[in-house]
Amino acid sequence: MQIIPAIDIIDGKCVRLTQGDYQQKTIYNENPLEVALQFQDAGLQRLHLVDLDGAKAGAVTNWKVLEQLTAKTSLVIDFGGGIKKEEDLTIVFNSGAALATIGSLAVKQETLFAEWLKKYGPDKFLLGADVKEEKIAVAGWLETTDIWIYDFIEKYMAHGVQQLFCTDVSKDGKLEGPSVQLYKQILEKFPSLHFIASGGVSNMGDLELLREVGCSAAIVGKAIYENRISLQALSKFNR
């Protein structure tokens, strides 16, 4: 199981929110490159980069940070937040992202996303599913749809999507442990999916559990910044 550290960006700085709430913001580092290089030095190879300003504005905002990280690290970066139009997608790919992370757009503009999958290839996208009681949540989790997570996955796997990360919004940023049961059910239904756990990881035991249920990777954010999990431990686990 691969470890994917997360960097969330507001005003070019590395921050974390609790449950997607912009009012509950903690700044961890003014310099995202410094953080990314620490991840790289620990032997981690991937990075989940989220443009929170972009997510709020509905247009990619912090692409300069992406450009800097792709130029100065060898990390394979997926970038999300504010990708609503093709010009946003072009900016993200031109700035060096290996994958564009798509969430709400896949729910609200299915036709457009299906076109992108066809044009750029499904391997250029990381699909994100925010879930509340097995139903898809959108708009910064404020809105729960009646779309069942399993139907959502099935539909996009039929379009060729190979990588998906799933966040249980009741767990995110709370360091209370991940949604192991939900992930187990998803993996039982879709064993060939490159499934990435996200949200709730608080210690190495959580990562062991996720590996046991068969997750391909896990996104880890707050636990690293709050020193619950050391980079040394992650480096060992990743090897």
N, C-alpha and C positions, 0 to 999 in steps of 0.2 A: 504494500500500500504506500502510495506516494504522499508526502506531506506538501501541501501548497499553502505557504504563508500568505496572509492578506495585508494589503496596505490600502486604507481608505483615505481619500484626499479631500480636504476642504481648504481653500485659499492656498493651495500648493503645499500644505502641511499634512503630516501623518496623524490621523485622528481615529477615534472609535466612537460610535454611537451605541446607545443601549436601545434595543428593539426599534432601530430605525428612527429614533426621535432626535431631531436636530437640536433640541433644547438640552438633551443629555449627551453632551459632547465632551470628550477628553482629548486634549492635544498631547501626543506622545513624543513627537519629534518634529522640529521645524524643517528637517531635511530628509525627504523620502529616500534620496540616493544613499545616504548613510545607512539607513535601515536595510535597503535592498542589498547593499554590499555585505552587511552582516549575515544576511540569509545566504548569500552566495558563498561566503567564507565558511559557513557551516555545512556546505555541500548540498544545499537545497537547490533544485533546478527550475522550479516553477514559481510563478508569482501571480496572485489574484489581485489586480489593481482596480479599485473602484473610485470613480469620479463622482463624489457626492454632490458637488456643486452642479455638475452636469445632469445628474438624476433629478435635481430640484428644478433646474432651468429648462430641462427637456432638450438640451443640445450639449454636445461634448465641449467641456470647458478647460479641463486640466491636461490637455494633450501634450503640453510642453514637458510636464513631468514624465509622461510616457516616453517621449522622445529622448529625454535625458537618461532614463533607466535602460532603454534598449540600446543606446549608444555606449553606455558605460558599464553594463553588466552583460553576462551571457545568459541571464534568466529567460526562460520561455514565459512570456507574459500574456495573460488574458486580461482584456480591458473592457470595463462596462460602466454604464452611467451616462444617460443622455443620448444614446444611439437611437435616434428616431427617424432620421432620413438617410438616404444613400450618401449624401455629402459628409455626414457624421462618420459613416462607415469608412469612407475613403480616407478621412483624416486619421482614423484609428489605425488602419492598415499602413498608410504612408508614414505614420509615426513609429512603426515598428512592432505593433502588437502581432503576436502569432495567432491569437484568437480574439474574436469580438464576442463579448458576453451579452446575450440577449435575454431579457426577462419579460416585462410587461408587453412589449411590442409583439411577442409571440402569441400573447393572449388577445390583444386588442386589434392587431393588424396581421392576421394570419396570412392573407394573400401576399402582402408585401414581404413578409419573412420567408414564405415559400419561394418567392421569386429570387431572393438573395441566396437561399440555399442552393438553388439551381445554378445561379450565375457564378457564385464564388466557390461553391462546393461545401458540403456539410462539415468537412474537417476544419474549416476556418471559423467555426462557431462553437461557443460553449453556451448551452441552454441552461438558464437558471429558473428554477421553480420554487417560489415562496409558497408555503403550504400552511393552512390553518385547518385542523381537524380533517385532513385528507382532501381539502378543497384548495384550489389555487387562489392566492391573494395577490392583488396588484396595487399600484399607486402608493408605493411606500407602505404597503400592508394595511392601508386604511380601508381597503375595499376587498371583501371576500367574494369570489365568484361562485357559481354553482358547478364549476368544472372540476371533475374528479381527477386527482393527480394521475391515476393509472390511464385514464382516457387521453390525457394530455401527452403523457410519455409515448403511448402507443401511436398516436397521430404523428408525432415528430420523428419517431424512429422509422416510420413508413416513408418519411421524407429524407431519410438517410442520416439523421442526427445520431452521433455516436457518443458524445460526452454530455452529461447533464449533472448539474449540482442542485441539491435540494436543501432548502432551509426551512426548518419548522420555526415559524415566526414567534411562537410562544417561548422558544429556547434562546433565540439569538442575543448575544451580548450579555447573557445572564450567568454564564459559567455554571450552569446547573446540570450539565451533561447533555449529550446529543439524543436525538430521537431514534434510538437503536431499533425499536420495534417497527416503526414506519419504514426505515431503510431495509430491514429484513424482508418486509412484505413486498417492497418494490423490487428487490433483487430476486425474490422467488418468482415474481411474475416476468421479470426481464433479465434473465441471467447473462445475456450477452452485452448488456449496457455497460459503458465505462461510467460507473456511478461514483459521484463525488459527494461525500457528506459535508454539510456546512451548518455551523451554528451549535453553540452549547458546549463545545470541547473545553474541558477545564483542567484535565490532567492526563498523564500518560496512560492511565488505566482506560480512559475513554477511547483513546486511539487504539489500544489493544482490542477493545470490544468491537470497534468499527472494522478492524482488520479481520476479526473472527467472523463477522457476518458477511464479509466478502466485498466491502467497499474497495474501489480501485484507488481512491485518493480521499484525503480529508483536508478541507480548508481550515486553517487555524489562525485566529486573529488575536482577540483580547487576552487569551491565556498566555500568549507570548509577551504581550505588552505589560501585563500585570505580574509578570515573573512567576506564573504558576507552572509554566513549562519552559525549561531552558533550551537554548539553541543547541547546546551540547547533547542533550537527551534526544532532540529531534534528529540531529545529525546521525546519531547511533541508530535510531529507529529507521531512518530512511535507508541506511545501508543494509 
